[in-house]
């Protein structure tokens, strides 16, 4: 009897281990779950539906943004998974949880939500269906891939990584360059806008863009702090990671800088 129970327990454990390792393998190596593949420069694109050729232009534009980053690696290949309505999404939702519209693991960029490559849009549904620029989402996730590529899996993984503002501020800073380098753009005004939006918040979710999508307010704050450090103080990303000044101190310093510049003008 005891032997039978032991065998049953061992059998159940073995099945569980096989299932979990299978799921983990599919999360990190999801290629077999997708029927279509398109190769384009530094990209492999996977999808279950036909891949719209317009994605190539979007990927080229995302790569142009990422080229501005000190983390850029010309030999790196990105695997882009358009996983909306796929078995992969179902597994990913179960294992890693509902929520993010995109994710980066290793060299995989997973776009979990519906996209329209013609219009360069993605449609997150976390709160309600909204619109966000697809090039921006892809470039943001590509920078996450490059963080891990440059600094290693031990320093950048879901369980261990630099403080959130250092993790998310830099991908935001790089992927939003088209907006940040616009002629009408002003960091001073953006800081004011952030403070105004933040004062009206009832939770952590903030509408940063026009498309009605919400993101944790930290994304906006982190990008402004990264922008201040890189554009005004001329830090590299390496230096930001190494610097031990606290988030609060950097934020206060940025506000003092804003006040000083305002007084001078
Ligand atoms: Zn991110």
py3Dmol code that shows the C-alpha trace and the ligand (Angstrom):
import py3Dmol

protein = """\
ATOM      1  CA  UNK A   1       0.000   0.000   0.000  1.00  0.00           C
ATOM      2  CA  UNK A   2       2.760   2.371   1.062  1.00  0.00           C
ATOM      3  CA  UNK A   3       4.653   1.525  -2.130  1.00  0.00           C
ATOM      4  CA  UNK A   4       1.579   2.277  -4.265  1.00  0.00           C
ATOM      5  CA  UNK A   5       1.155   5.667  -2.579  1.00  0.00           C
ATOM      6  CA  UNK A   6       4.862   6.435  -3.037  1.00  0.00           C
ATOM      7  CA  UNK A   7       4.605   5.521  -6.730  1.00  0.00           C
ATOM      8  CA  UNK A   8       1.490   7.637  -7.155  1.00  0.00           C
ATOM      9  CA  UNK A   9       3.168  10.644  -5.495  1.00  0.00           C
ATOM     10  CA  UNK A  10       6.348  10.149  -7.568  1.00  0.00           C
ATOM     11  CA  UNK A  11       4.273   9.801 -10.761  1.00  0.00           C
ATOM     12  CA  UNK A  12       2.264  12.954  -9.986  1.00  0.00           C
ATOM     13  CA  UNK A  13       5.422  14.897  -9.163  1.00  0.00           C
ATOM     14  CA  UNK A  14       7.099  13.736 -12.370  1.00  0.00           C
ATOM     15  CA  UNK A  15       4.058  14.753 -14.436  1.00  0.00           C
ATOM     16  CA  UNK A  16       4.038  18.156 -12.702  1.00  0.00           C
ATOM     17  CA  UNK A  17       7.769  18.683 -13.355  1.00  0.00           C
ATOM     18  CA  UNK A  18       7.377  17.690 -17.032  1.00  0.00           C
ATOM     19  CA  UNK A  19       4.364  20.020 -17.441  1.00  0.00           C
ATOM     20  CA  UNK A  20       6.055  22.963 -15.715  1.00  0.00           C
ATOM     21  CA  UNK A  21       9.306  22.571 -17.656  1.00  0.00           C
ATOM     22  CA  UNK A  22       7.265  22.238 -20.869  1.00  0.00           C
ATOM     23  CA  UNK A  23       5.413  25.467 -20.076  1.00  0.00           C
ATOM     24  CA  UNK A  24       8.619  27.294 -19.177  1.00  0.00           C
ATOM     25  CA  UNK A  25      10.239  26.066 -22.432  1.00  0.00           C
ATOM     26  CA  UNK A  26       7.256  27.362 -24.431  1.00  0.00           C
ATOM     27  CA  UNK A  27       7.391  30.739 -22.654  1.00  0.00           C
ATOM     28  CA  UNK A  28      11.081  31.197 -23.525  1.00  0.00           C
ATOM     29  CA  UNK A  29      11.136  29.363 -26.884  1.00  0.00           C
ATOM     30  CA  UNK A  30       7.657  29.900 -28.326  1.00  0.00           C
ATOM     31  CA  UNK A  31       8.579  29.506 -32.037  1.00  0.00           C
ATOM     32  CA  UNK A  32       6.808  26.122 -32.496  1.00  0.00           C
ATOM     33  CA  UNK A  33       3.499  27.691 -31.419  1.00  0.00           C
ATOM     34  CA  UNK A  34       3.391  30.003 -34.444  1.00  0.00           C
ATOM     35  CA  UNK A  35       2.547  29.045 -38.040  1.00  0.00           C
ATOM     36  CA  UNK A  36       4.069  31.986 -39.929  1.00  0.00           C
ATOM     37  CA  UNK A  37       7.546  33.447 -39.935  1.00  0.00           C
ATOM     38  CA  UNK A  38       9.014  36.484 -41.675  1.00  0.00           C
ATOM     39  CA  UNK A  39      12.731  37.278 -41.655  1.00  0.00           C
ATOM     40  CA  UNK A  40      13.748  40.898 -41.989  1.00  0.00           C
ATOM     41  CA  UNK A  41      17.240  42.194 -41.185  1.00  0.00           C
ATOM     42  CA  UNK A  42      17.851  41.862 -37.441  1.00  0.00           C
ATOM     43  CA  UNK A  43      14.311  40.512 -36.945  1.00  0.00           C
ATOM     44  CA  UNK A  44      12.399  37.253 -37.126  1.00  0.00           C
ATOM     45  CA  UNK A  45       8.649  37.844 -36.879  1.00  0.00           C
ATOM     46  CA  UNK A  46       6.288  35.056 -35.800  1.00  0.00           C
ATOM     47  CA  UNK A  47       2.506  35.034 -35.995  1.00  0.00           C
ATOM     48  CA  UNK A  48      -0.399  32.662 -36.443  1.00  0.00           C
ATOM     49  CA  UNK A  49      -2.085  34.871 -38.992  1.00  0.00           C
ATOM     50  CA  UNK A  50      -0.513  36.143 -42.224  1.00  0.00           C
ATOM     51  CA  UNK A  51       2.150  38.718 -41.456  1.00  0.00           C
ATOM     52  CA  UNK A  52       1.380  42.122 -42.949  1.00  0.00           C
ATOM     53  CA  UNK A  53       4.492  43.366 -44.816  1.00  0.00           C
ATOM     54  CA  UNK A  54       3.913  46.820 -43.278  1.00  0.00           C
ATOM     55  CA  UNK A  55       5.500  45.430 -40.120  1.00  0.00           C
ATOM     56  CA  UNK A  56       8.912  45.685 -41.858  1.00  0.00           C
ATOM     57  CA  UNK A  57       8.772  49.479 -41.980  1.00  0.00           C
ATOM     58  CA  UNK A  58       7.710  49.605 -38.333  1.00  0.00           C
ATOM     59  CA  UNK A  59      10.614  47.361 -37.330  1.00  0.00           C
ATOM     60  CA  UNK A  60      13.039  49.508 -39.344  1.00  0.00           C
ATOM     61  CA  UNK A  61      11.770  52.610 -37.521  1.00  0.00           C
ATOM     62  CA  UNK A  62      12.035  50.887 -34.131  1.00  0.00           C
ATOM     63  CA  UNK A  63      15.603  49.869 -34.986  1.00  0.00           C
ATOM     64  CA  UNK A  64      16.443  53.460 -35.960  1.00  0.00           C
ATOM     65  CA  UNK A  65      15.352  54.564 -32.471  1.00  0.00           C
ATOM     66  CA  UNK A  66      17.272  51.778 -30.768  1.00  0.00           C
ATOM     67  CA  UNK A  67      20.425  52.645 -32.766  1.00  0.00           C
ATOM     68  CA  UNK A  68      20.595  55.852 -30.710  1.00  0.00           C
ATOM     69  CA  UNK A  69      21.073  53.774 -27.585  1.00  0.00           C
ATOM     70  CA  UNK A  70      24.516  53.007 -26.167  1.00  0.00           C
ATOM     71  CA  UNK A  71      23.191  49.443 -25.724  1.00  0.00           C
ATOM     72  CA  UNK A  72      22.693  48.948 -29.484  1.00  0.00           C
ATOM     73  CA  UNK A  73      24.240  45.749 -30.814  1.00  0.00           C
ATOM     74  CA  UNK A  74      24.437  45.374 -34.620  1.00  0.00           C
ATOM     75  CA  UNK A  75      24.815  41.579 -34.345  1.00  0.00           C
ATOM     76  CA  UNK A  76      21.761  41.046 -32.166  1.00  0.00           C
ATOM     77  CA  UNK A  77      18.659  39.335 -33.579  1.00  0.00           C
ATOM     78  CA  UNK A  78      15.214  40.053 -32.149  1.00  0.00           C
ATOM     79  CA  UNK A  79      12.409  37.497 -32.307  1.00  0.00           C
ATOM     80  CA  UNK A  80       9.113  39.368 -32.518  1.00  0.00           C
ATOM     81  CA  UNK A  81       5.984  37.386 -31.615  1.00  0.00           C
ATOM     82  CA  UNK A  82       2.617  38.778 -32.642  1.00  0.00           C
ATOM     83  CA  UNK A  83       0.718  36.624 -30.209  1.00  0.00           C
ATOM     84  CA  UNK A  84      -2.767  38.150 -30.079  1.00  0.00           C
ATOM     85  CA  UNK A  85      -5.435  35.412 -29.816  1.00  0.00           C
ATOM     86  CA  UNK A  86      -2.825  32.652 -29.704  1.00  0.00           C
ATOM     87  CA  UNK A  87      -2.283  29.606 -27.541  1.00  0.00           C
ATOM     88  CA  UNK A  88       0.911  31.330 -26.407  1.00  0.00           C
ATOM     89  CA  UNK A  89      -1.118  34.187 -24.879  1.00  0.00           C
ATOM     90  CA  UNK A  90      -3.315  31.720 -23.008  1.00  0.00           C
ATOM     91  CA  UNK A  91      -0.252  30.001 -21.538  1.00  0.00           C
ATOM     92  CA  UNK A  92       1.505  33.307 -20.804  1.00  0.00           C
ATOM     93  CA  UNK A  93      -1.613  34.712 -19.073  1.00  0.00           C
ATOM     94  CA  UNK A  94      -1.805  31.609 -16.873  1.00  0.00           C
ATOM     95  CA  UNK A  95       1.917  31.441 -16.035  1.00  0.00           C
ATOM     96  CA  UNK A  96       2.948  35.108 -15.874  1.00  0.00           C
ATOM     97  CA  UNK A  97      -0.403  36.806 -15.403  1.00  0.00           C
ATOM     98  CA  UNK A  98      -2.771  39.044 -17.356  1.00  0.00           C
ATOM     99  CA  UNK A  99      -1.924  42.665 -17.908  1.00  0.00           C
ATOM    100  CA  UNK A 100       1.047  43.833 -19.918  1.00  0.00           C
ATOM    101  CA  UNK A 101       0.349  44.394 -23.608  1.00  0.00           C
ATOM    102  CA  UNK A 102       3.947  43.497 -24.440  1.00  0.00           C
ATOM    103  CA  UNK A 103       6.831  41.743 -22.796  1.00  0.00           C
ATOM    104  CA  UNK A 104      10.524  41.058 -23.404  1.00  0.00           C
ATOM    105  CA  UNK A 105      12.178  37.791 -22.379  1.00  0.00           C
ATOM    106  CA  UNK A 106      15.672  37.055 -23.663  1.00  0.00           C
ATOM    107  CA  UNK A 107      15.686  38.166 -27.294  1.00  0.00           C
ATOM    108  CA  UNK A 108      11.910  37.676 -27.573  1.00  0.00           C
ATOM    109  CA  UNK A 109       9.595  40.650 -27.939  1.00  0.00           C
ATOM    110  CA  UNK A 110       6.041  39.480 -27.357  1.00  0.00           C
ATOM    111  CA  UNK A 111       3.249  41.763 -28.528  1.00  0.00           C
ATOM    112  CA  UNK A 112       0.222  40.270 -26.791  1.00  0.00           C
ATOM    113  CA  UNK A 113      -2.459  42.643 -28.047  1.00  0.00           C
ATOM    114  CA  UNK A 114      -4.151  43.204 -31.379  1.00  0.00           C
ATOM    115  CA  UNK A 115      -2.182  45.362 -33.824  1.00  0.00           C
ATOM    116  CA  UNK A 116      -2.803  47.249 -37.054  1.00  0.00           C
ATOM    117  CA  UNK A 117       0.522  47.453 -38.907  1.00  0.00           C
ATOM    118  CA  UNK A 118      -1.027  49.701 -41.632  1.00  0.00           C
ATOM    119  CA  UNK A 119      -1.787  52.373 -39.044  1.00  0.00           C
ATOM    120  CA  UNK A 120       1.212  51.614 -36.792  1.00  0.00           C
ATOM    121  CA  UNK A 121      -1.067  50.986 -33.812  1.00  0.00           C
ATOM    122  CA  UNK A 122      -1.458  48.445 -31.024  1.00  0.00           C
ATOM    123  CA  UNK A 123      -4.669  48.039 -29.031  1.00  0.00           C
ATOM    124  CA  UNK A 124      -4.197  47.190 -25.356  1.00  0.00           C
ATOM    125  CA  UNK A 125      -7.343  46.122 -23.496  1.00  0.00           C
ATOM    126  CA  UNK A 126      -6.139  46.180 -19.894  1.00  0.00           C
ATOM    127  CA  UNK A 127      -8.716  48.759 -18.699  1.00  0.00           C
ATOM    128  CA  UNK A 128     -10.611  49.293 -21.912  1.00  0.00           C
ATOM    129  CA  UNK A 129      -9.572  49.094 -25.554  1.00  0.00           C
ATOM    130  CA  UNK A 130      -7.206  51.958 -26.323  1.00  0.00           C
ATOM    131  CA  UNK A 131      -4.611  52.858 -28.941  1.00  0.00           C
ATOM    132  CA  UNK A 132      -0.867  53.150 -28.668  1.00  0.00           C
ATOM    133  CA  UNK A 133       1.927  53.640 -31.198  1.00  0.00           C
ATOM    134  CA  UNK A 134       3.254  50.227 -32.256  1.00  0.00           C
ATOM    135  CA  UNK A 135       6.794  51.431 -33.095  1.00  0.00           C
ATOM    136  CA  UNK A 136       7.062  52.843 -29.567  1.00  0.00           C
ATOM    137  CA  UNK A 137       5.944  49.567 -27.936  1.00  0.00           C
ATOM    138  CA  UNK A 138       8.392  47.492 -30.001  1.00  0.00           C
ATOM    139  CA  UNK A 139      11.342  49.870 -29.432  1.00  0.00           C
ATOM    140  CA  UNK A 140      10.616  49.933 -25.672  1.00  0.00           C
ATOM    141  CA  UNK A 141      10.723  46.128 -25.479  1.00  0.00           C
ATOM    142  CA  UNK A 142      13.825  45.956 -27.715  1.00  0.00           C
ATOM    143  CA  UNK A 143      15.677  48.098 -25.158  1.00  0.00           C
ATOM    144  CA  UNK A 144      14.674  45.614 -22.444  1.00  0.00           C
ATOM    145  CA  UNK A 145      16.241  42.862 -24.605  1.00  0.00           C
ATOM    146  CA  UNK A 146      19.424  44.924 -24.904  1.00  0.00           C
ATOM    147  CA  UNK A 147      19.586  45.631 -21.146  1.00  0.00           C
ATOM    148  CA  UNK A 148      19.773  41.890 -20.577  1.00  0.00           C
ATOM    149  CA  UNK A 149      22.140  41.434 -23.533  1.00  0.00           C
ATOM    150  CA  UNK A 150      24.602  44.006 -22.176  1.00  0.00           C
ATOM    151  CA  UNK A 151      24.374  43.512 -18.412  1.00  0.00           C
ATOM    152  CA  UNK A 152      23.428  39.813 -18.278  1.00  0.00           C
ATOM    153  CA  UNK A 153      20.490  37.711 -17.131  1.00  0.00           C
ATOM    154  CA  UNK A 154      21.663  37.821 -13.523  1.00  0.00           C
ATOM    155  CA  UNK A 155      21.324  41.609 -13.350  1.00  0.00           C
ATOM    156  CA  UNK A 156      18.225  41.965 -15.546  1.00  0.00           C
ATOM    157  CA  UNK A 157      15.545  39.344 -14.935  1.00  0.00           C
ATOM    158  CA  UNK A 158      11.939  39.501 -13.654  1.00  0.00           C
ATOM    159  CA  UNK A 159      13.079  38.793 -10.081  1.00  0.00           C
ATOM    160  CA  UNK A 160      16.278  40.819  -9.930  1.00  0.00           C
ATOM    161  CA  UNK A 161      16.884  44.080 -11.722  1.00  0.00           C
ATOM    162  CA  UNK A 162      17.853  47.701 -10.958  1.00  0.00           C
ATOM    163  CA  UNK A 163      15.235  49.920  -9.313  1.00  0.00           C
ATOM    164  CA  UNK A 164      12.092  50.263 -11.443  1.00  0.00           C
ATOM    165  CA  UNK A 165      12.831  53.835 -12.471  1.00  0.00           C
ATOM    166  CA  UNK A 166      16.201  52.735 -13.855  1.00  0.00           C
ATOM    167  CA  UNK A 167      14.646  49.668 -15.499  1.00  0.00           C
ATOM    168  CA  UNK A 168      11.738  51.462 -17.225  1.00  0.00           C
ATOM    169  CA  UNK A 169      12.959  55.053 -17.585  1.00  0.00           C
ATOM    170  CA  UNK A 170      15.587  54.254 -20.205  1.00  0.00           C
ATOM    171  CA  UNK A 171      13.367  52.195 -22.590  1.00  0.00           C
ATOM    172  CA  UNK A 172      10.796  55.011 -22.315  1.00  0.00           C
ATOM    173  CA  UNK A 173      13.456  57.643 -23.037  1.00  0.00           C
ATOM    174  CA  UNK A 174      14.734  55.861 -26.165  1.00  0.00           C
ATOM    175  CA  UNK A 175      11.385  54.756 -27.586  1.00  0.00           C
ATOM    176  CA  UNK A 176       9.834  58.231 -27.187  1.00  0.00           C
ATOM    177  CA  UNK A 177      12.646  60.078 -28.988  1.00  0.00           C
ATOM    178  CA  UNK A 178      10.396  61.167 -31.920  1.00  0.00           C
ATOM    179  CA  UNK A 179       8.317  63.142 -29.391  1.00  0.00           C
ATOM    180  CA  UNK A 180      11.272  64.292 -27.269  1.00  0.00           C
ATOM    181  CA  UNK A 181      13.226  65.636 -30.235  1.00  0.00           C
ATOM    182  CA  UNK A 182      10.226  67.550 -31.664  1.00  0.00           C
ATOM    183  CA  UNK A 183      10.635  71.314 -32.099  1.00  0.00           C
ATOM    184  CA  UNK A 184       7.799  72.172 -29.691  1.00  0.00           C
ATOM    185  CA  UNK A 185       8.961  69.784 -27.005  1.00  0.00           C
ATOM    186  CA  UNK A 186      10.036  71.146 -23.624  1.00  0.00           C
ATOM    187  CA  UNK A 187      11.227  69.045 -20.698  1.00  0.00           C
ATOM    188  CA  UNK A 188      10.215  71.858 -18.327  1.00  0.00           C
ATOM    189  CA  UNK A 189       6.622  71.746 -19.591  1.00  0.00           C
ATOM    190  CA  UNK A 190       6.605  67.947 -19.430  1.00  0.00           C
ATOM    191  CA  UNK A 191       7.660  68.047 -15.772  1.00  0.00           C
ATOM    192  CA  UNK A 192       4.783  70.475 -15.090  1.00  0.00           C
ATOM    193  CA  UNK A 193       2.389  68.204 -16.966  1.00  0.00           C
ATOM    194  CA  UNK A 194       3.533  65.174 -14.970  1.00  0.00           C
ATOM    195  CA  UNK A 195       3.075  67.017 -11.647  1.00  0.00           C
ATOM    196  CA  UNK A 196      -0.407  68.145 -12.704  1.00  0.00           C
ATOM    197  CA  UNK A 197      -1.476  64.633 -13.810  1.00  0.00           C
ATOM    198  CA  UNK A 198       0.045  63.110 -10.694  1.00  0.00           C
ATOM    199  CA  UNK A 199      -1.878  65.482  -8.404  1.00  0.00           C
ATOM    200  CA  UNK A 200      -5.157  64.252  -9.910  1.00  0.00           C
ATOM    201  CA  UNK A 201      -4.412  60.531  -9.647  1.00  0.00           C
ATOM    202  CA  UNK A 202      -6.592  58.273  -7.538  1.00  0.00           C
ATOM    203  CA  UNK A 203      -4.431  55.191  -8.178  1.00  0.00           C
ATOM    204  CA  UNK A 204      -1.117  54.453  -9.925  1.00  0.00           C
ATOM    205  CA  UNK A 205      -2.555  54.498 -13.481  1.00  0.00           C
ATOM    206  CA  UNK A 206      -1.908  57.517 -15.652  1.00  0.00           C
ATOM    207  CA  UNK A 207      -2.871  58.415 -19.244  1.00  0.00           C
ATOM    208  CA  UNK A 208       0.468  59.566 -20.611  1.00  0.00           C
ATOM    209  CA  UNK A 209      -0.554  59.702 -24.289  1.00  0.00           C
ATOM    210  CA  UNK A 210      -3.551  60.730 -26.348  1.00  0.00           C
ATOM    211  CA  UNK A 211      -4.694  57.192 -27.216  1.00  0.00           C
ATOM    212  CA  UNK A 212      -6.489  56.626 -23.890  1.00  0.00           C
ATOM    213  CA  UNK A 213      -4.107  53.906 -22.670  1.00  0.00           C
ATOM    214  CA  UNK A 214      -2.998  54.000 -19.058  1.00  0.00           C
ATOM    215  CA  UNK A 215       0.390  53.048 -17.634  1.00  0.00           C
ATOM    216  CA  UNK A 216       1.768  53.192 -14.105  1.00  0.00           C
ATOM    217  CA  UNK A 217       2.677  56.847 -13.390  1.00  0.00           C
ATOM    218  CA  UNK A 218       6.199  55.649 -12.590  1.00  0.00           C
ATOM    219  CA  UNK A 219       6.830  55.165 -16.338  1.00  0.00           C
ATOM    220  CA  UNK A 220       6.315  58.864 -16.978  1.00  0.00           C
ATOM    221  CA  UNK A 221       8.274  59.997 -13.908  1.00  0.00           C
ATOM    222  CA  UNK A 222      11.135  57.583 -14.705  1.00  0.00           C
ATOM    223  CA  UNK A 223      11.400  58.794 -18.275  1.00  0.00           C
ATOM    224  CA  UNK A 224      11.554  62.439 -17.144  1.00  0.00           C
ATOM    225  CA  UNK A 225      14.265  61.630 -14.609  1.00  0.00           C
ATOM    226  CA  UNK A 226      16.255  59.650 -17.196  1.00  0.00           C
ATOM    227  CA  UNK A 227      15.819  62.485 -19.667  1.00  0.00           C
ATOM    228  CA  UNK A 228      17.028  65.018 -17.093  1.00  0.00           C
ATOM    229  CA  UNK A 229      20.075  62.895 -16.245  1.00  0.00           C
ATOM    230  CA  UNK A 230      20.988  62.155 -19.866  1.00  0.00           C
ATOM    231  CA  UNK A 231      20.124  65.410 -21.652  1.00  0.00           C
ATOM    232  CA  UNK A 232      20.869  67.970 -18.931  1.00  0.00           C
ATOM    233  CA  UNK A 233      23.466  66.227 -16.733  1.00  0.00           C
ATOM    234  CA  UNK A 234      24.951  64.202 -19.663  1.00  0.00           C
ATOM    235  CA  UNK A 235      24.969  60.867 -17.866  1.00  0.00           C
ATOM    236  CA  UNK A 236      25.296  57.671 -19.880  1.00  0.00           C
ATOM    237  CA  UNK A 237      22.962  54.780 -19.047  1.00  0.00           C
ATOM    238  CA  UNK A 238      25.965  52.994 -17.558  1.00  0.00           C
ATOM    239  CA  UNK A 239      26.499  55.943 -15.211  1.00  0.00           C
ATOM    240  CA  UNK A 240      22.810  56.039 -14.255  1.00  0.00           C
ATOM    241  CA  UNK A 241      22.998  52.359 -13.285  1.00  0.00           C
ATOM    242  CA  UNK A 242      26.175  52.909 -11.275  1.00  0.00           C
ATOM    243  CA  UNK A 243      25.016  56.094  -9.532  1.00  0.00           C
ATOM    244  CA  UNK A 244      23.798  55.487  -5.986  1.00  0.00           C
ATOM    245  CA  UNK A 245      21.788  58.703  -5.516  1.00  0.00           C
ATOM    246  CA  UNK A 246      18.246  57.885  -4.400  1.00  0.00           C
ATOM    247  CA  UNK A 247      15.214  58.230  -6.681  1.00  0.00           C
ATOM    248  CA  UNK A 248      13.763  60.953  -4.419  1.00  0.00           C
ATOM    249  CA  UNK A 249      17.000  62.967  -4.466  1.00  0.00           C
ATOM    250  CA  UNK A 250      17.226  62.852  -8.279  1.00  0.00           C
ATOM    251  CA  UNK A 251      13.581  63.871  -8.570  1.00  0.00           C
ATOM    252  CA  UNK A 252      14.050  66.813  -6.184  1.00  0.00           C
ATOM    253  CA  UNK A 253      17.223  67.853  -8.000  1.00  0.00           C
ATOM    254  CA  UNK A 254      15.289  67.836 -11.286  1.00  0.00           C
ATOM    255  CA  UNK A 255      12.608  70.095  -9.769  1.00  0.00           C
ATOM    256  CA  UNK A 256      15.277  72.492  -8.460  1.00  0.00           C
ATOM    257  CA  UNK A 257      16.802  72.589 -11.958  1.00  0.00           C
ATOM    258  CA  UNK A 258      13.363  73.399 -13.396  1.00  0.00           C
ATOM    259  CA  UNK A 259      12.859  76.243 -10.896  1.00  0.00           C
ATOM    260  CA  UNK A 260      16.319  77.684 -11.559  1.00  0.00           C
ATOM    261  CA  UNK A 261      15.870  77.640 -15.348  1.00  0.00           C
ATOM    262  CA  UNK A 262      12.424  79.249 -15.004  1.00  0.00           C
ATOM    263  CA  UNK A 263      13.840  82.037 -12.825  1.00  0.00           C
ATOM    264  CA  UNK A 264      16.645  82.718 -15.295  1.00  0.00           C
ATOM    265  CA  UNK A 265      14.235  83.130 -18.219  1.00  0.00           C
TER     266      UNK A 265
END
"""
ligand_1 = """\
1
ZN
Zn 9.177 48.126 -19.915
"""
view = py3Dmol.view(width=600, height=400)
view.addModel(protein, "pdb")
view.setStyle({"model": 0}, {"cartoon": {"style": "trace"}})
view.addModel(ligand_1, "xyz")
view.setStyle({"model": 1}, {"stick": {}})
view.zoomTo()
view.show()
